[in-house]
């Protein structure tokens, strides 16, 4: 299953990256590469059944505290 997933990612990279290099869009190529690397790592971890933390919980905690600090109320 991991081999199939990596093959799909490789196909996506082969479709997108040459156009970015040809147009010399280096910043976009860097952003694309970083995002693809993150997606590959998360996908492999998911297939290996590693517990991936939910980023929404931490974001919600910080947003709630920010609202309480800035506006003086909680929206619980």
N, C-alpha and C positions, 0 to 999 in steps of 0.2 A: 504494500500500500504506500509506503514511504517513497519507493522508487517511482511509482506512478505520479505521486504528488510532485516530486522533484522534476519529473519529465514535463509536467504541465507548467511549472514555474520556468523551466528552461525554455520551453516554447514561447512563453510570454516575453521573456527577456530577449530572445532572438527576434521576436517581432518588433519590439519597441526600441531597444538600445541602438541598433544600427542607424535608425532615422535620427535619433538624437545626436549621435556622433557625426553623422554626415552634415547635419545643420549646425554643428559646433555649439550645441546648447549644453555647455558643461555644467552649469548650475542645475538645470533640470535633470541631467543625467545623474548627478550626485544625489539629488533628492529622490529620484526614482530608485537608484541603487540602495539607498538607506532604507526606504520604505519596503522594497522587495526583500531585503535581508531580514528586516523585522518580521515580515509576513512569513518568510520561510522558517525562521526560528520558532515562531509561535505555532505554525502548522506542524512542524516536527514534534514539538513538545506536546501538542494536542494529540497527535497520533500515538505518541509514547505514553499517553494517559497521565501526563504530569499535571498536577493541580496548578492552574494558571490563575493568579489573583485577579479579582474584578476591579478595574480602575474606577468604576463608578462610585464605589463605596468611599474611597479616599477623596474623590472630587466632591462628593456630596458633603462630607464632613467639613472640608475647607470652605465650601460655599456657604454652608449654614453658619459657620463661625464668622465669616466675613460679613454676612448680613446682620448678625447680632452685633458685631463691632461697629459697623458703619451706620446702621439704622436703628439699633436698639430694640429689635424685636426678633422673635424666632417664628418660623413658619412650620413648626412641627405639626 
